[in-house]
Amino acid sequence: MSAGDEAQLPFQFRFDERTIDATAGQTIGAALIAAGHRSWRRTRVGGAPRGVFCGIGVCFDCLVTVNGQPNQRACLVEAAPGDRVRTQEGAGHDDLAC
């Protein structure tokens, strides 16, 4: 097996307590879509489901919480082995005390 082959070996990360397969260089958004997920955020007003819209980081529809960091664009953040990704509700800071 060459070094290039190793880079393409699949790995996994967690999304809302589910295991998602990904490969090196794949974004979280791409891995979620490949796994059949179309939405992973709810809007602040109305709770409407959102997922990838523009796919290039211009909009904010694909926001997720990655390893405790809210407001990460799933279309831009590369998946990494062992990542903990959560659906983002509202502004992503609901667990913070005011």
Secondary structure as the mmCIF struct_conf table of DSSP 4:
data_model
#
loop_
_struct_conf.conf_type_id
_struct_conf.id
_struct_conf.beg_label_comp_id
_struct_conf.beg_label_asym_id
_struct_conf.beg_label_seq_id
_struct_conf.end_label_comp_id
_struct_conf.end_label_asym_id
_struct_conf.end_label_seq_id
HELX_RH_AL_P HELX_RH_AL_P1 ALA A 3 ALA A 7
TURN_TY1_P TURN_TY1_P1 GLN A 8 GLN A 8
STRN STRN1 PHE A 11 PHE A 15
TURN_TY1_P TURN_TY1_P2 ASP A 16 GLU A 17
STRN STRN2 ARG A 18 ALA A 22
TURN_TY1_P TURN_TY1_P3 ALA A 24 GLY A 25
STRN STRN3 THR A 27 THR A 27
HELX_RH_AL_P HELX_RH_AL_P2 ILE A 28 ALA A 34
TURN_TY1_P TURN_TY1_P4 ALA A 35 GLY A 36
STRN STRN4 ARG A 41 ARG A 42
TURN_TY1_P TURN_TY1_P5 ARG A 44 GLY A 46
STRN STRN5 PRO A 49 ARG A 50
BEND BEND1 PHE A 53 CYS A 59
TURN_TY1_P TURN_TY1_P6 ASP A 61 CYS A 62
STRN STRN6 LEU A 63 VAL A 66
TURN_TY1_P TURN_TY1_P7 ASN A 67 GLY A 68
STRN STRN7 GLN A 69 ARG A 73
TURN_TY1_P TURN_TY1_P8 ALA A 74 LEU A 76
BEND BEND2 VAL A 77 VAL A 77
STRN STRN8 GLU A 78 GLU A 78
HELX_LH_PP_P HELX_LH_PP_P1 ALA A 79 ALA A 79
TURN_TY1_P TURN_TY1_P9 PRO A 81 GLY A 82
STRN STRN9 ARG A 84 GLU A 89
TURN_TY1_P TURN_TY1_P10 GLY A 90 ALA A 91
BEND BEND3 GLY A 92 GLY A 92
TURN_TY1_P TURN_TY1_P11 ASP A 94 ASP A 95
BEND BEND4 LEU A 96 LEU A 96
#
